[in-house]
Amino acid sequence: MPEVTPSKKNAGISDRKSDHIRINLDQDVRSGLTTGLEHYHFTHHALPELDLEDIEPAVTLFGKQLCVPILISSMTGGTNEAAAINRTLATAAQAMGVAMGVGSQRAAIEHAELASTFQVRPFAPDILLFANLGAIQLNYGLGVEHCQQAVDMIQADALILHLNALQEAVQAEGQTHFAGLLKKIETVCRSLSVPVIAKEVGWGFCEEDVHRLAEAGVAAIDVAGAGGTSWSQVEMHRASNESQARLAAAFVDWGIPTADAICNVRRAAPDMFIIASGGLRTGVDIAKCLALGASLGGMAGPFLKAAAHSLELTIQTIQEVRREIQVCMFATGAGDLEALQGKKLVRD
Ligand SMILES: Cc1cc2nc3c(=O)[nH]c(=O)nc-3n(C[C@H](O)[C@H](O)[C@H](O)COP(=O)(O)O)c2cc1C
């Protein structure tokens, strides 16, 4: 992959992307909340009547075969460091048969020379791959043609439009003109060649917003609930003055925990395809999300740390999470994912 040299014009976006990676790797950016999954428990089966090694967590989603319903959540692109991370994540995703999203492609829409930092298909020809743009960009000059461009740029199977209102609100350079956005999301859903997924970035969705997004025609919702990486905490570390830092810090306990967000989607749009994410750290977390109604479980922070270390650690991380899901299926007596999804969790 050729090196990209940030021009003066795209230096701002590149600096921000570098800040995000550095802060997520070096600082404690955890939400003050938990995912809520700790309140849910599977019923243990002492007599599973299954052979562990026969249990297959494979599934077909969006027309692509996955060995296990794990998603490497949308993270990065736009710099040389980000390109290397994307390449490592994609190589691991291809080796293990899991899904992956790239980070917001706005930088490459505005500066074509950055497209290569997102283009992972040469490393992952077969994976379920998600393009990514901030939905707010639809209120700042991007339209359907740019969304299609983001999809085509990486040969994606679907487009994620992320909603990060609170993150924008607590940063000095934030784009906060959110009025009228839903209609534009609806237009994209109607016009794009691939399904559109609405995603939060770590604060989850309430029922009212799920209902409105379902009406607008989104094909799936990635809840990205609270309990994991907190973007107000990331912005607190990026703040250029104390007042800005205090504003961001005030939101450490904000958001809808991942478990509640999944239940909100279930109630407001019972047929919606649900991607669970936000603070998922083990295969048991993902398994609980599947039993609550999700079809895919995403993790961001843990995969960033693994990819920054090595390809081997990234693959090992996926293997461990897969094994945890498999053992969870064994100990709950679920021979396949459908059976796992049918398990009733006990709430304490
Ligand atoms: C370094 C980094 C960059 C991210 N960039 C994006 C992005 O561009 N688009 C997006 O939809 N989410 C982005 N996210 C959010 C994640 O996809 C995810 O929703 C969030 O981090 C919560 O998951 P976690 O607790 O497993 O980290 C980013 C996360 C990290 C750690």
The ligand as an SDF file (V2000), in Angstrom:
LIG
                    3D

 31 33  0  0  0  0  0  0  0  0999 V2000
  -10.2590    4.5470   17.7010 C   0  0  0  0  0  0  0  0  0  0  0  0
  -11.7370    4.4720   17.4750 C   0  0  0  0  0  0  0  0  0  0  0  0
  -12.2750    5.1400   16.3820 C   0  0  0  0  0  0  0  0  0  0  0  0
  -13.6570    5.0660   16.1240 C   0  0  0  0  0  0  0  0  0  0  0  0
  -14.1620    5.6700   14.9850 N   0  0  0  0  0  0  0  0  0  0  0  0
  -15.4590    5.4260   14.6270 C   0  0  0  0  0  0  0  0  0  0  0  0
  -15.9560    5.8500   13.3670 C   0  0  0  0  0  0  0  0  0  0  0  0
  -15.2560    6.4670   12.5630 O   0  0  0  0  0  0  0  0  0  0  0  0
  -17.2570    5.5550   13.0570 N   0  0  0  0  0  0  0  0  0  0  0  0
  -18.0930    4.8780   13.9260 C   0  0  0  0  0  0  0  0  0  0  0  0
  -19.2470    4.5960   13.5760 O   0  0  0  0  0  0  0  0  0  0  0  0
  -17.6390    4.4980   15.1420 N   0  0  0  0  0  0  0  0  0  0  0  0
  -16.3580    4.7400   15.5060 C   0  0  0  0  0  0  0  0  0  0  0  0
  -15.8870    4.2910   16.7200 N   0  0  0  0  0  0  0  0  0  0  0  0
  -16.8460    3.7360   17.7060 C   0  0  0  0  0  0  0  0  0  0  0  0
  -16.8880    2.2300   17.7310 C   0  0  0  0  0  0  0  0  0  0  0  0
  -17.2760    1.6900   16.4800 O   0  0  0  0  0  0  0  0  0  0  0  0
  -17.8320    1.7070   18.8400 C   0  0  0  0  0  0  0  0  0  0  0  0
  -19.1620    2.0630   18.5340 O   0  0  0  0  0  0  0  0  0  0  0  0
  -17.4920    2.2400   20.2160 C   0  0  0  0  0  0  0  0  0  0  0  0
  -16.0980    2.3900   20.3810 O   0  0  0  0  0  0  0  0  0  0  0  0
  -18.0100    1.3400   21.3220 C   0  0  0  0  0  0  0  0  0  0  0  0
  -17.4560    0.0460   21.2450 O   0  0  0  0  0  0  0  0  0  0  0  0
  -16.3370   -0.4800   22.2760 P   0  0  0  0  0  0  0  0  0  0  0  0
  -16.8520   -0.2080   23.6500 O   0  0  0  0  0  0  0  0  0  0  0  0
  -16.1950   -1.9340   21.9420 O   0  0  0  0  0  0  0  0  0  0  0  0
  -15.0680    0.2850   21.9820 O   0  0  0  0  0  0  0  0  0  0  0  0
  -14.5060    4.3490   17.0030 C   0  0  0  0  0  0  0  0  0  0  0  0
  -13.9480    3.6890   18.1240 C   0  0  0  0  0  0  0  0  0  0  0  0
  -12.5830    3.7320   18.3490 C   0  0  0  0  0  0  0  0  0  0  0  0
  -12.0430    3.0080   19.5540 C   0  0  0  0  0  0  0  0  0  0  0  0
  1  2  1  0
  2  3  1  0
  2 30  2  0
  3  4  2  0
  4  5  1  0
  4 28  1  0
  5  6  2  0
  6  7  1  0
  6 13  1  0
  7  8  2  0
  7  9  1  0
  9 10  1  0
 10 11  2  0
 10 12  1  0
 12 13  2  0
 13 14  1  0
 14 15  1  0
 14 28  1  0
 15 16  1  0
 16 17  1  0
 16 18  1  0
 18 19  1  0
 18 20  1  0
 20 21  1  0
 20 22  1  0
 22 23  1  0
 23 24  1  0
 24 25  2  0
 24 26  1  0
 24 27  1  0
 28 29  2  0
 29 30  1  0
 30 31  1  0
M  END
$$$$
